[in-house]
Amino acid sequence: MTDALDRGTVPAGPLASEVAAVTGGLDWDTLRAFVYGPPGASALARLAPAVARAAQSGDPVARNIQAEAALALADLAHRVQAQLGAQGHGPLPVVATGGALRAPGLADELRRACPGVTVQWRDHAAAAAEYAVRLLPPP
């Protein structure tokens, strides 16, 4: 989409429509304000469902974004496993969590890029609370 903006054209297609709905527009000023303004980087996470919807509707750019994201996550998992293996740890399972993985396209891409990965969605705040309770001494 930014390539289209650089050429002076308005981005079009399912992904452009989804991004415009989340960000409020497709011009540089609007996109910059969305990315760099409050709440900051967490605003970008709000684009994941938009990308997933566009990918499900067949948008090739959105599908490519999901595939590249899956490859980056798989690469990160493989690096961590290699570092831990070098430290004498045996093979460790890879579990991917997060709201973006609720989108079938990204989860499927991640399973292809990282065979054996377990993809699950968990409420991270609830998981942290459960873990904290386990750390408390018995009453």
N, C-alpha and C positions, 0 to 999 in steps of 0.2 A: 504494500500500500504506500509506503513512503517513497518508493520508486515512482509511482504514479504522481504523487505530490511534487516530487522533484522535476518531473516532466511538465508540470503545470496542468495536469488533468485530475479530475476528481475520481478517486478509487470507486470501483463498482463491483457488484457481486455480493454473494451471501456474507462473506467475511467483512466486507466494508460496511454492510448494513448492520451487522451485529456489533462491530466496533463502534460505529456511530451511535448506536443505541446506548452503549455503556459510557462512552466518553463525552457525548453531547455534540459531536461533530467530527469532521474529517479534515479540517484545515490545520496547518501547523500550529497556530496559536492555541487552539483548543487541545490538540494532542500534547503539546508541551506543558500546558497547565495541568492536564490530567496526570501526566507522568511525573512531573517535578513538583507539583503542588501538594498540599496536604491531602491525603494522609501519607504521601510519599510512595515508596516502592510497593507497599501493600496494595495500592490502587491497581497495579499491574495484575495482581492475582485475580482481580475482578474480570479480567479479560479471558481467563481460561474457559469459563462456561460459554462465552461468546464464540471462541475458537472452536470448541467442541460442537456447538450447534451448527456452525458453518461447515465444519468437516462432515458432519452427519448428513448435511444437505448436498454434499458432493463438491464443495469448494476445494480446488486443488491446492491453493496456497495454504488454507487451514489444515488440510491433510498433511502437507509437507511440514508445517510448524509442529504438529503432533509427532510426526516421525522423527524430526530432529530433536525434539525434547526427549523422546524416549531413548534415542541413541546417547544423548548427553547424560541422562540418568543412569543408563546401563554402563557407560564408561566410568562414571563416578563410582558405581557399585563395584566394578571390576578393579579399579584402583585401590579402593579400601580393602577388598579381599586380598589383593596382592601384597599390600603393606602389612596386613595382619598375618598373612602366610609367612612373610619374611621374618616376622617376630616369633615364629614358632606356633602360632595358633593353627588349628586345623581348619578345614573349610567351614565357613559360616553361612547361614541362610541369608538371603536377601529378602527383606520385607519392605514393600513400598506402601506408604500411606499418604493420605492427603485428599482434600476435596477435589482437586483436579482429576484424580484417578477415578472418580465416579463416572467420568465420561468414558463410554465404552471404547472409543477410538484410541485414546491415549493409553488406557490399560492394555488393550490388544497390542498396540505398537511396543509397549514396554515388555510384554511377555515374549514377543518375537525378538526384541533386541537383547533381552537378558533371560535366556531359558532357565526355568526353575524358580524365577522370582515369584513370591507370594504377594499379590496385590490385594490390599484391603483398605477400607475406609474406617477410620476410628475418630471419635471425638477426642482430640488431643487433650483438652482440658479435663475431661472425665478420666482419661487414662492416667494423666498426671496425678489426679486426686486419688485414684485407686492405688497407684504406686506409693504415694505419700502415706496413705493409711497403712500399707504393709510395713512401712518403716517405723511406725509408732510402736512403742513398747506395749505389751498386753495390759489391759486395764487391771 
